[in-house]
Amino acid sequence: MKYKLITFDLDDTFWDIAPVIIKAERDTRQWLHKEVGEIEWGSMSDFLGIREELIKTIPSLEWDISLLRKEIYKQKLKDLIPDESERDHMINKAYSMFLEKRHEVTFYEGVYDAIKSLASKYHLGILTNGNADIYKYDIGKYFDFSKNSFDVKDNKPSKPHFESAKNVYEDMSFNEIIHIGDHQINDVFGAHDLGIKPIWFNNKNDEWSQSFDKPDEFSNWNDCTKLIEEIDAR
């Protein structure tokens, strides 16, 4: 086999993240309302505006999304809970609830079987810009490592995620790595730019819109293992 390591994105690659985040957000806000009273959350554009302003003030929030969420809670609670220690306590409780709900995902059909099969032949790792922890699930036992943006102080498609994966092993080369993900830039371009073999998980039948050649792709996890076998035999 010419490939030794396969890395995977998580959100929208192993599971559909949008409904999970929406529910986690809704449940956390409802809990906060019961604890501290009505909060004016504003529209999505308001939320994004607060996010942008916070990142301007604290640039590390670009990749420290856990602290970013806590800072947003702080903005919303500063007038409702004037005492700093009480406010911090409520922020930490709210964030813990959100993070727990954020992990209530439903894996796409075929993910577990594909990972179990691939783990018998390759090293496996996780590279995510999010804050999901693969080790919270039984499937986590098949992975050598999991790297997120906080770990590497940057976001894909930048190099640190991919470099940190390669550096887990001695004498590993980029051209011995496959990376699988849904995002055309963060996953496919980020891997391609370093000489890593990208595979595009495209379960939404999206059009390829990049200037370089479209990579091998699959839309159903039940087809993943066979595709990698074919790629490795070329």
C-alpha positions, 0 to 999 in steps of 0.5 A: 500500500502506498498510503499509510494514514487517513485523516478525516474531517468531522462536521458534515463528513461523519454527521450532519451538523446543522440540525445539531447546532440549531438544537444545541443553541435553542436548548441552551438559550431556553435554559438561560432564559429560565435561569436569568430571564429573557435575553435579546439574542438578535438575528443571525447577522447580529450574531455574526457581527458580535463574532466579528467584533470579538475576533478583532479584539481577540484574534485567537478567537478565530480558532478558539471557538469554545472561548468565542462562544463564552465571550458571546454569552458574556456579552449577552449576560453582562447587564443581567448578571453584574457580578463577575463571578456569578456571571462566569459561573453561569457562562460555564454552565451554559457552555457545558450544556451547549457542548453536551448537546453539540455532541448529540449527533447521528452518524451517517449510515456506514461510517462505523463499518468503514472506519472499522474496516480501514483501521485494520489497514491504515493509521487513522486520525481526525482533523477538525476546525470544530470542537467535537471530541471523537473520543466521546463515541465508541468509534473513537477507539479506531483513531490514533489522534484527533486534532482541532483548531485549538490544538494547532492554533489555526484553521484548515485549510492552513497547514498546521492541521495537516503538518501536525498529523504528519508529525505524529509519525516518524518518516511520514510523508504528505504523499502517504496521507489521504484526507477525507472531508466535505469542504472544497476549500478547508479539506480538499484544497488544504490537503491538495496544496500540500500533496496529500491525496484528498477525497471529497465526501459529497453527499449533497450532490454539490457542483465542483467549483475549484480551479484544480481538478475535482478529486475522487469523491463519494456520497455514501459511506458504504462506498468509502472502503472500496474507493480507497482500495481502488485508489491505493491500487492505482 
